[in-house]
C-alpha cells in the first residue's frame, strides 16, 4: 500500500512583523489596566486567544492579577492616609 503524499504547496503561516506585535501588546496591556476584559481586547485588536492569554500571563494583567494589584494599591492608599492623619494630629498638638 502506497503512502499518500500531499503534493500541494504549503503556504507559510502569516506572521505579523515584530514592531506590529509589540504595538498590539502595548495596546492590550493599556486596555487591560484600564479594566477592559480580555475578550473585548481580543475582538477589538484581532489577536488570537492563545497569544493574548500568553501575554496576559507574562505581563500580569489577568483579572485575578488586576484584582490583586487594585487591592494592593488600596491598602497602600489606606496606609498613606493613616500616616497623613497621624501627622495632622501632631501638627494640631504643636499649634
Buried (B, 14 or more C-beta within 10 A) or exposed (E): EEEEEEEEEEEEEEEEEEEEBEEBBEBBBEBBEEEBEBEEBBEEBEBEEEBBBEBBEEBBBBEEBBEEEEEEEEEEEEEEEEEEEEEEEEEEEEE
